[in-house]
Amino acid sequence: MPDLYKKAHVTHVLIILNILVFILEEILGGSENFAVAVRFGVFYPPYILERHEWYRLITSMFMHFGAEHLGSNMISLFVIGPYVEHILGKISYIFVYLLSGLSGNLLTLLVDIMSGDMSFSAGASGAVCGLVGVFIVLILFKMIRGSFPGKNIALAVICILAPGIGNSSINLAAHIGGLIGGILTSAAVLAVKRLMAAARRE
């Protein structure tokens, strides 16, 4: 198992990237400063819809509000990311991670439009929830071999949800959207991998 974590290069890069962005935010005025967040590409519906700054759907995935927010998401990514990276492969892992985060932000945007609540948000929790969704698909595909990392998944879920206990500002839509995105994209990836493997055997 230690080798699995040592070889999880994509996971390491994602964690480092998130930490670097956070450090830059803190240096330039604080990660919870709205002006700084806007400069770094925070998710903010008015800017996305009116200014067509769609890049915020991606950039906001690498931003966090405060050390606790960053820490909980990075711990979750560290404990389950290597498993997904090992099973899916590095390219497919990046694909699922980014599309899960994007799915979380798209659902958030839809909910915000319907509710009229145009609040800003950020964080990797949608993408991390997508990685949890991967394990749901792996169970359905019966591709879990060896010991199932149940404790790791439980820890990841706790880390993601704990900061939101008693906090009405938690972005539940991003979590749900990320989970759905992870399920759908990983199912597609695994189906393609199976078809390619079957074609090579013929």
N, C-alpha and C positions, 0 to 999 in steps of 0.2 A: 504493500500500500504506500509506503514512503516514496517508491519510485514513481507511482502514479502522480503524486503531488509534485515531484521534481520535474517531471516531463510535461506538466501542464503550463506550457509556455504562453499560450494565448490567455489563460486565466491570469497569469502573473502580469502580462502586459495590460490587461483591462484594469486590474487593481491599481497598478502603478499610474496609469493614465488618469483614473478617477482621483487618486491622491494628489497628483500633480496639479490637476485643475482646481482642486480644493485649496491647495497651498497658494496658488496664484490668486484665487478669489480673496483669501484672507489677507494676502500682502497688499492687494489693491483696494481694500476697503471693508472686507468682511463677507463671508459666504451668505450671510443673512441680510445683506444690504441690497435693496431692490435695484438700485442703479447699477451696482456691480453685476447682479444676476442678469439684468437685461443685456449688458455688454457681453456676457459670456454665453448668451443664447438660451435663457430660461424659457420654459413653456409658458406662453402668455397669449391666450386666444385672440385678443384684439390685434396684436401685432401679427399673428399668424394669418388671421382672416382678412384684416384690412390692409396690412402692408405686404401680405403674401410672403412672409418670412417663414416658409415651410421647413427650413433647416432646423428651426427650434424643436421640431419633433424628434430630432436626433441629438442635437447638442445638449438638450436638457437631460438626456440620459446619463451624462457624465458630470453632472453638477449635483451638489448636495447643500442642504441648509444646516450647517452646524456639524460638529464632530460626531455627535451621537448618531445623526442621520447617516453620515458617511460610514461610521464604524459598523453599524448594524447591517448595512447592505454589503460591505466588503467582507465581513465575516461570513455572511450567507454565501457570497460568491466563492469564497475560498474553500468552504467545506463541501459544496456540491459541484462547483464548476469543473474541477479536475475529472470527476466521474463522467460528466456529460462530454467533456472534451475527449476523453479516452474512448468512449463508446461511439460518438458521432464522427470523430476526426476533426482536425483543426478548422478546416474551411467550413464544413457543415455546422460546426459549433458557433463560429462567428455569425453565420447566416441566421441560425435560430436565435441567438442572443439579440442581435440587432432587430430582427423582425418582431421578436417578442416585446422589446421595449417600444418599438414603433406602434405595435398593436395596442399597447397600454395607453400610449399618448393619443392615438386616434379615438379610442373609446372615451377617454377623458374629454377630448375636444367635442365629441358628440354629446356627451352628458352635459357639458358646460353650455353648449348651444341650446339644448332643450330646456335647461334649468335657468339659463340667463346668468349663471354664476361664473363670471369671467375672472377667476383667480389664477395666480401663477403657481407653477409647480415644477419640481425637478426630482431627479433621483434615479438610481439604477434598479429600483424595486420591481418595476414592470418586467425588465429583462430577466432579473433573477427569478421572479415568479414563473417566467417562461421556462426556465431550466427545471423548475419543480414539475411543470407540465410534461417535460420530456420523460420523466420517470413514470408518469401515468401511461404514456404511450408505450414505453418499454414493457410495462406489465401486460398491456393489452396485446402487444406483439410477442409476448413471452420470450423476450430477449434478455431478461435479467439473469445473469449467470453468476454463480458464486454467492457471496454474502451480499444481501441487499442493504444499502447504506441508509437504513431507516433512521438511525440516530442522527446522522448528518442532515437528512432532509428535515427531521423534526426541529433540529437546532436552527436550520436556515429559516424555516417558517416562523419560529419564535422570534428570531432576530428581526425579521421583516415586519412582523405584526406588533411586537412589544412596544416600539416607540409610539404607536398609534393608539394604545390603550388610554382611554379618557381624553383623546385628542381628536376633536371633530375635524381638524384640518387634514387628516390622513387621506391620501388619494386612493380610495378603494377601487375606483374605476380603473386606475393604472394597474393595480394588482390583478383584477379580474381579466382585464384586456390582455395583460402580459401572459397570464396563465392560459387563456384561450389561444393566444398567438403561439405560445410554446407547444401546445398540443397539436395544433393544425400544421405548423411548419415542420416539427419533428416527425409527425406522421407522414408528411409528404417526403421528407428526406429519407426516412427509413424505407418507405415503399419503393422509392427510386433505387436505393441501394440494393434492395432485395431483387428487383427486376434486373438490375445490371449483373448481380451475382448469378442469377438464374440463366441469363443470356450467355455468360462466360462458360457455364457448365455444359451448355448445349453444343 
